[in-house]
Amino acid sequence: MSDLLYSETEDDLRAAVRALLADRAGSQTVLDRIESPDPYPPGLWDALAGGIGAAGLLVPEKLGGQGASHREAAVVLEELGRAVTPTPYLTSAVVATTTLLALGAEQGPAADLLRALANAERVAVLAVPFSTAPDGRPAGTGSHGSAGPAVPATPVPAVPDAVAADVFLVPRADGLYAVDASDAVVTPLSSLDLTRPLATVDPDGAAGTRLADAGAAREAVRRGLLAGAGLLASEQLGLAEWCLEETVRHTRERHQFNRPVGSFQALKHRMAQLWLELVGARAVARAAADALAIGAGDAALTVAVAQAYCSKVAVRAAEECVQLHGGIGMTWEHPAHLALKRAKSDAIGLGSAGRHQDAVASLADLPAPA
């Protein structure tokens, strides 16, 4: 059995990412930019992806990456979740990168694109709706048992971080294509989570570069979405941890009847229950990251369990954070609303909790009662 505790290397990586985010993407910086057309803090991606080398964590050294694993990438996402950071890390450094890695190419366009992603020279986004589950089908389009990923209709709605992309990975009936963002039509959408903007992407007018045939493309997209769903659990974990820590801090400082409100038994019970749920969330999120890192045979099942659990914990933690902050929690002056919106958005991202529960039933051969 793998050791799911954080290694010294992972702790060092966490410290570096947290310090960078505190300097470049503090809560006030994010709040000041969320209503602008470009919510991404200036210079953050270059520092995170290139300076720290986070963009290349999943890429082998022979392709210019760090040769690390999903465990290290999960630590980065925990910190990005804590700060609700606007950055295309999940979409580019995890989903798109894993999709390209699954093609197994060491030479050619796919390998060249991987090198560019690892060196933070380009940002790639898989052109599928954010709600698309690892089986490749968006919400409401069938069950986990459906045969293979579906080719998304065009234009593709609700593509996350499309406005930050330099290149789109576009699944088509005859394979996977790399389409330059300047050759596609990108239409920004109004989204609940302003820190992860959505857009409609229409790549039909661009020929693009063919990276793989249909069979290889289906498997590559599945693996990319599976990695994204597994590591999204770590983002949800980090978000929930911040919500609890911020709530405990606030209830210690806020006084009523000459006592800290955190000393009231009813609030103590609510925060204690949330802490217990966070312990479980950390366990399943780490298990999912480790299963992806070692290529475990039950990785799909472990990811489905993590998503089914962590989605609900993140939403609950964010809702408690807003409510237990009282009046200030209901305003846009406090970052609690950013956490709630990210939690709600993540809850349907890469498959809803219900979709992943269906996957657990299917993968564990535990069909729901008729």
C-alpha positions in Angstrom: 0.0 0.0 0.0 1.3 3.5 -0.9 2.1 6.0 1.8 -0.4 8.8 1.4 1.4 11.1 3.8 3.0 14.2 2.3 6.7 13.8 1.5 9.3 16.4 2.3 9.5 17.3 -1.4 5.7 17.8 -1.5 5.8 20.0 1.6 8.6 22.1 0.1 6.5 22.5 -3.1 3.5 23.5 -1.1 5.5 26.2 0.7 6.8 27.6 -2.5 3.4 27.7 -4.2 1.7 29.2 -1.1 4.4 32.0 -0.8 4.0 32.8 -4.5 0.2 33.0 -4.3 0.4 35.2 -1.2 2.6 37.6 -3.1 1.0 37.5 -6.5 -2.6 36.3 -6.0 -3.8 37.4 -2.6 -7.6 37.6 -1.9 -7.7 41.3 -2.6 -5.9 40.9 -5.9 -8.4 38.3 -7.0 -11.4 40.3 -5.8 -10.1 43.4 -7.7 -9.9 41.4 -11.0 -12.9 39.1 -11.0 -15.2 41.4 -12.9 -12.6 42.3 -15.5 -12.4 40.5 -18.9 -9.0 39.0 -17.8 -9.3 37.7 -14.2 -5.8 36.1 -14.3 -3.3 38.0 -12.1 -0.5 39.4 -14.3 2.7 37.4 -14.2 1.3 34.7 -12.0 1.3 32.0 -14.7 4.8 32.7 -15.8 6.0 32.5 -12.1 3.9 29.4 -11.2 4.3 27.4 -14.4 7.7 28.5 -15.5 9.5 29.9 -12.4 8.5 27.1 -10.0 8.1 24.6 -12.9 4.6 23.5 -11.9 3.4 23.2 -15.5 5.9 20.4 -16.3 5.3 18.3 -13.2 3.6 15.5 -15.1 5.9 15.7 -18.1 9.0 13.4 -18.3 12.4 15.0 -18.2 13.2 13.8 -21.7 10.3 16.1 -22.9 11.5 19.1 -20.9 9.3 18.5 -17.8 10.0 17.8 -14.1 9.4 14.1 -14.2 7.2 14.2 -11.1 3.8 12.7 -10.6 0.1 13.4 -9.9 0.9 13.6 -6.2 3.0 16.7 -6.7 0.4 18.2 -9.1 -2.2 17.5 -6.4 -0.3 19.6 -3.9 -0.2 22.5 -6.3 -4.0 22.2 -6.8 -4.6 22.2 -3.1 -2.9 25.5 -2.8 -4.7 26.9 -5.9 -7.9 25.8 -4.3 -7.1 27.4 -1.0 -6.6 30.8 -2.7 -9.3 30.3 -5.3 -6.7 31.3 -7.8 -7.6 32.2 -11.4 -5.1 30.1 -13.4 -5.4 27.5 -16.1 -3.4 25.0 -14.2 -6.1 22.2 -14.0 -7.1 22.6 -17.6 -3.6 23.0 -19.2 -1.0 21.4 -16.8 -3.3 18.5 -15.9 -6.1 17.7 -18.4 -4.5 18.8 -21.6 -1.0 17.6 -20.6 -2.3 14.1 -19.5 -4.2 13.8 -22.8 -1.1 14.5 -24.8 1.0 12.2 -22.6 -1.5 9.4 -23.2 -0.7 9.5 -26.9 2.8 8.2 -26.1 4.6 10.3 -28.7 8.2 11.2 -28.2 8.6 13.0 -31.5 6.2 14.9 -33.7 3.5 17.6 -33.0 2.2 16.1 -29.8 5.7 15.9 -28.3 6.5 19.4 -29.4 3.4 20.7 -27.8 4.2 18.9 -24.6 7.6 20.5 -24.5 6.0 23.9 -25.0 3.4 23.3 -22.2 6.1 22.0 -19.8 8.2 25.2 -20.4 5.2 27.4 -19.9 5.5 28.7 -23.5 1.9 27.8 -24.3 -1.4 27.0 -22.6 -3.5 24.2 -24.0 -7.2 23.5 -23.2 -9.2 20.4 -24.1 -12.2 21.7 -26.0 -15.0 19.9 -24.1 -17.6 21.3 -21.8 -16.5 21.7 -18.2 -19.2 19.3 -17.0 -17.7 16.4 -19.1 -17.1 13.3 -17.0 -14.2 10.9 -17.5 -16.4 8.8 -19.7 -16.3 11.7 -22.1 -19.9 12.7 -22.0 -21.3 16.0 -20.7 -23.9 16.0 -18.0 -27.3 14.7 -19.0 -26.0 12.7 -22.0 -26.0 9.1 -20.9 -24.5 6.9 -18.1 -21.1 5.8 -17.1 -21.6 2.6 -19.0 -21.9 4.3 -22.4 -19.3 3.1 -24.9 -16.5 5.6 -25.1 -16.2 9.3 -25.1 -18.5 11.3 -27.3 -17.3 13.8 -29.8 -18.6 17.2 -28.5 -20.9 19.1 -30.8 -19.6 22.4 -32.2 -19.5 25.1 -31.2 -18.4 23.6 -27.8 -20.1 25.3 -24.9 -18.8 26.1 -21.4 -15.1 25.4 -22.1 -13.1 26.4 -18.9 -10.1 28.7 -19.3 -10.7 29.0 -23.1 -9.9 32.7 -22.9 -6.4 31.9 -21.7 -5.6 29.2 -24.2 -3.0 29.4 -27.0 -4.1 26.1 -28.5 -7.1 23.8 -28.2 -7.1 20.0 -28.3 -10.2 19.3 -30.3 -11.7 15.8 -30.4 -13.3 15.1 -33.8 -14.8 12.0 -35.3 -11.5 11.0 -37.1 -9.1 11.9 -34.2 -7.6 14.5 -32.0 -6.5 17.8 -33.4 -4.4 20.7 -32.1 -6.1 24.0 -33.2 -4.4 27.3 -32.6 -6.6 29.6 -30.5 -6.3 32.4 -33.0 -8.0 30.1 -35.6 -11.0 29.4 -33.4 -13.9 31.6 -32.4 -13.9 32.1 -28.7 -17.0 33.7 -27.1 -16.8 34.4 -23.4 -19.8 33.4 -21.3 -21.2 34.7 -18.0 -20.2 32.1 -15.5 -21.0 31.6 -11.8 -17.3 31.2 -10.9 -15.6 34.3 -12.2 -12.2 32.9 -11.2 -12.5 30.1 -13.8 -14.1 31.8 -16.8 -16.1 29.8 -19.4 -16.4 30.4 -23.1 -18.0 28.8 -26.2 -15.3 27.6 -28.6 -16.0 27.1 -32.3 -13.0 25.4 -34.0 -14.9 24.4 -37.1 -13.2 27.0 -39.3 -9.7 25.7 -38.6 -8.1 22.6 -40.0 -5.6 22.2 -37.1 -2.9 19.6 -36.8 -3.9 15.9 -36.4 -2.3 14.4 -33.3 -3.9 11.0 -33.2 -6.5 8.7 -34.9 -10.0 8.2 -33.4 -9.2 5.2 -31.3 -6.1 6.7 -29.7 -7.9 10.0 -29.3 -10.8 8.5 -27.3 -8.4 6.8 -24.8 -6.3 9.9 -24.5 -9.3 12.1 -23.8 -10.6 9.6 -21.3 -7.3 9.6 -19.4 -7.0 13.4 -19.5 -10.5 13.8 -18.0 -9.8 11.1 -15.4 -6.7 12.8 -14.3 -8.6 16.1 -14.2 -11.4 14.7 -12.1 -9.0 13.0 -9.7 -6.9 16.1 -9.1 -10.0 18.4 -9.0 -10.7 16.6 -5.7 -7.4 18.1 -4.3 -8.5 21.5 -5.4 -11.8 21.0 -3.6 -9.9 19.8 -0.5 -7.7 22.9 -0.4 -10.8 25.1 -0.8 -12.6 23.4 2.0 -9.5 23.6 4.3 -9.3 27.3 3.8 -13.0 27.7 4.5 -12.7 25.9 7.8 -9.6 27.7 8.9 -11.0 31.1 8.0 -14.2 30.3 9.8 -12.4 29.2 12.9 -10.3 32.4 12.8 -13.3 34.6 12.4 -15.4 32.9 15.1 -12.5 33.3 17.5 -12.3 37.0 16.9 -16.0 37.9 16.6 -17.6 38.5 20.0 -21.2 38.5 21.1 -22.4 38.8 24.6 -18.8 39.4 25.6 -17.7 36.0 24.3 -16.2 34.7 21.1 -19.0 33.3 19.0 -16.7 30.3 18.3 -17.2 29.3 22.0 -20.9 28.7 21.5 -21.5 25.0 21.6 -23.8 24.8 18.5 -21.1 26.5 16.3 -18.4 24.2 17.8 -20.4 21.2 16.8 -20.8 22.5 13.2 -17.1 23.2 12.8 -16.1 19.9 14.4 -18.3 18.0 12.0 -16.8 19.8 9.1 -13.3 19.0 10.3 -14.3 15.3 10.4 -15.5 15.5 6.8 -12.3 17.2 5.8 -10.2 14.3 7.2 -12.2 12.0 4.9 -11.8 14.3 2.0 -8.0 14.5 2.5 -7.8 10.7 2.5 -9.8 10.1 -0.7 -8.2 13.0 -2.5 -4.7 11.7 -1.7 -5.7 8.2 -2.6 -6.9 9.5 -6.0 -3.7 11.4 -6.7 -1.6 8.4 -5.7 -3.7 6.0 -7.8 -3.1 8.2 -10.8 0.6 8.6 -10.0 1.2 4.8 -9.9 -1.2 3.9 -12.7 -3.3 1.7 -10.3 -5.7 -0.7 -11.9 -8.5 0.7 -9.8 -7.7 4.4 -10.5 -11.0 5.1 -12.1 -12.9 3.7 -9.1 -10.7 5.7 -6.7 -11.2 8.9 -8.7 -15.0 8.4 -8.7 -15.0 7.9 -4.9 -12.9 11.0 -4.4 -15.1 13.2 -6.6 -18.4 11.8 -5.2 -17.2 12.8 -1.7 -15.0 15.9 -2.1 -17.6 17.8 -4.2 -20.1 17.7 -1.4 -17.6 18.5 1.3 -16.3 21.6 -0.6 -19.8 22.9 -1.1 -20.7 22.3 2.6 -17.5 23.9 3.8 -18.1 27.0 1.6 -21.7 27.3 2.7 -20.8 27.1 6.4 -18.0 29.7 5.8 -20.4 32.2 4.3 -23.1 31.6 7.0 -20.8 31.6 10.0 -19.2 34.8 8.9 -22.5 36.5 9.4 -23.2 39.8 7.5 -19.7 40.2 6.1 -19.9 36.7 4.6 -22.8 37.8 2.4 -20.8 40.7 0.8 -18.4 40.8 -2.1 -15.9 42.5 0.1 -15.0 39.2 1.7 -13.5 36.3 -0.4 -16.0 33.8 1.1 -18.2 34.2 -2.0 -15.3 33.3 -4.2 -15.0 30.0 -2.4 -18.7 29.2 -2.6 -18.9 29.9 -6.3 -15.8 27.8 -7.0 -17.2 25.0 -4.9 -20.5 25.1 -6.7 -18.8 25.2 -10.1 -16.5 22.4 -9.2 -19.4 20.3 -8.0 -20.5 19.8 -11.6 -17.0 20.1 -13.2 -15.7 16.9 -14.8 -18.8 15.0 -13.7 -21.2 15.7 -10.9 -21.2 13.8 -7.6 -24.2 11.9 -8.7 -22.4 11.0 -12.0 -19.4 9.7 -10.0 -21.7 7.8 -7.7 -23.1 6.0 -10.7 -19.5 5.3 -11.8 -18.7 3.8 -8.4 -21.8 1.5 -8.7 -20.8 0.4 -12.2 -17.1 -0.1 -11.5 -17.6 -1.9 -8.2 -20.5 -4.0 -9.7 -23.0 -2.6 -7.3 -26.0 -1.7 -9.4 -28.6 0.6 -7.9 -31.9 -1.0 -6.9 -34.5 -1.0 -9.6 
